[in-house]
C-alpha cells in the first residue's frame, strides 16, 4: 500500500488536527479518492492520507501529493498564525 500523507509528528503540530480533520472525505487526486484521517499515527497525533495500491501509476500518486499540499498549505499557515495570535503554542 502507498500513502500520500500529511503527518503531525510533534505535540505542537497536533494542534492542527481539529482543522485537518475537517478535510476528511474530501475527494483528492485524479481518481478523486476520499481523504482519510488516521488518529493512531505518531502517538495519537494523527495523519491525513490517501491510500493507493502498490500498482498505482506513479504519476497519479505524485499528482495527488501535489494536490494534497495545495489543499492544506493555506489552512496550515492560517491556523499556525491564528494559534500564535491567540497565545497557543506555535505548530
C-alpha positions in Angstrom: 0.0 0.0 0.0 1.2 3.5 -0.8 0.2 6.6 1.1 0.1 10.2 0.2 0.2 11.7 3.7 0.5 14.7 5.9 1.8 13.7 9.3 1.6 15.5 12.6 4.9 14.5 14.2 5.1 16.5 17.4 2.8 17.9 20.1 2.8 21.4 18.7 1.8 20.2 15.2 -1.0 18.1 16.8 -2.8 21.4 17.4 -3.6 21.3 13.6 -5.6 18.0 13.9 -9.0 19.6 14.5 -8.6 21.7 11.4 -7.2 19.0 9.2 -9.9 16.5 10.1 -12.5 18.9 8.5 -11.0 17.7 5.2 -11.8 14.1 5.8 -13.9 12.7 3.0 -12.9 15.4 0.5 -12.0 14.0 -2.9 -8.5 14.5 -4.0 -6.2 13.5 -6.9 -7.1 12.4 -10.4 -9.0 9.4 -9.1 -10.9 11.6 -6.6 -10.2 9.3 -3.7 -11.5 10.4 -0.3 -9.1 11.8 2.3 -8.9 9.7 5.4 -7.8 10.5 9.0 -5.6 8.1 11.0 -5.7 9.1 14.6 -3.3 6.3 15.7 -0.4 7.8 13.8 2.6 9.3 15.7 1.4 8.6 19.3 -2.2 9.7 18.6 -1.2 13.0 16.8 -2.7 11.8 13.5 -2.2 12.0 9.8 -4.3 13.0 6.8 -3.9 10.5 4.0 -5.0 8.8 0.8 -4.1 5.2 0.1 -3.1 3.6 -3.2 -2.2 0.0 -4.2 1.4 -0.6 -5.0 0.4 -1.0 -8.6 -1.0 2.6 -8.9 0.6 4.7 -11.6 3.4 6.9 -10.1 2.1 10.0 -11.9 -1.3 9.5 -10.2 0.4 9.3 -6.8 2.6 12.3 -7.5 -0.3 14.4 -8.6 -2.2 13.5 -5.5 0.7 14.6 -3.3 0.8 18.0 -5.1 -2.9 18.4 -4.7 -2.7 17.5 -1.0 -0.1 20.1 -0.5 -2.2 22.7 -2.3 -5.3 21.7 -0.3 -3.6 22.0 3.1 -1.0 24.7 2.7 -3.1 27.8 3.3 -5.1 26.0 6.1 -1.9 25.1 7.9 -0.4 28.5 7.5 -3.5 30.3 8.6 -4.1 28.0 11.6 -0.5 28.4 12.8 -0.8 32.2 12.5 -4.2 32.2 14.4 -2.9 29.9 17.1 0.2 32.1 17.6 -2.0 35.2 17.9 -4.2 33.6 20.5 -1.2 32.6 22.6 -1.2 28.9 22.0 2.0 27.0 21.2 3.0 27.5 17.6 2.6 24.4 15.5 
